[in-house]
Amino acid sequence: MKRSFSHGTLKHLDLFAGCGGFTLAAEQTRGKIQTTQFVEIDPDCHTILQHHWPQGENKTSMALTRSTPPAI
């Protein structure tokens, strides 16, 4: 069974994006999946994402992602 997108391009939010593996796979769909935003806290990964996909927007708030675990 072969499926196709009948309504155009699917917009994608890449959560926990890392260095962009899922976004790279989405590119292989020949434009049927478009990554519009990333969520990534690692600054090195964010640099890679911005280099390869400058149109993507990183939606991470550092204030919400940093915490100290309780002492045991």
C-alpha positions in Angstrom: 0.0 0.0 0.0 1.4 3.3 -1.0 0.4 6.5 0.8 0.7 10.0 -0.4 0.1 13.5 1.1 -2.9 14.9 -0.6 -2.9 18.3 1.3 0.6 19.6 0.5 3.5 19.9 2.9 3.5 18.5 6.4 5.0 21.0 8.9 7.3 19.4 11.5 8.6 20.5 14.9 11.8 18.6 15.7 11.8 18.0 19.5 15.1 17.0 21.2 16.6 17.7 17.8 20.2 16.8 18.5 22.3 17.5 15.4 19.2 17.1 13.1 18.9 13.5 12.2 15.1 13.5 11.9 15.2 16.8 9.9 17.7 15.2 7.6 15.4 12.2 7.1 12.5 14.7 6.5 14.5 16.2 3.6 14.5 12.9 1.9 10.8 13.1 1.4 11.4 15.7 -1.4 9.6 18.5 0.3 6.6 16.6 1.7 7.8 17.2 5.3 9.2 20.7 6.2 10.9 21.3 9.6 9.9 24.7 10.7 11.2 24.7 14.3 13.7 22.9 16.5 13.8 22.3 20.3 17.4 21.7 21.4 19.3 22.9 24.5 22.8 21.8 23.6 24.6 24.9 22.2 26.9 22.8 20.0 23.9 21.0 18.4 22.1 24.3 18.1 25.1 25.7 16.1 24.9 22.7 13.7 21.2 23.1 13.3 21.4 26.8 12.5 24.3 26.2 10.0 22.4 23.5 8.0 18.9 24.8 8.5 19.0 28.6 8.9 15.2 28.9 8.2 14.4 26.8 11.3 13.7 28.5 14.6 15.0 27.2 18.0 12.1 27.4 20.5 14.2 26.5 23.6 14.0 28.6 26.7 17.1 28.0 28.8 15.3 29.2 31.9 12.9 26.2 31.6 15.5 23.6 30.8 18.0 24.0 33.6 17.5 22.5 37.1 19.4 21.0 40.0 18.4 17.5 41.0 17.5 17.0 44.7 20.2 15.6 47.0 19.9 11.9 47.9 
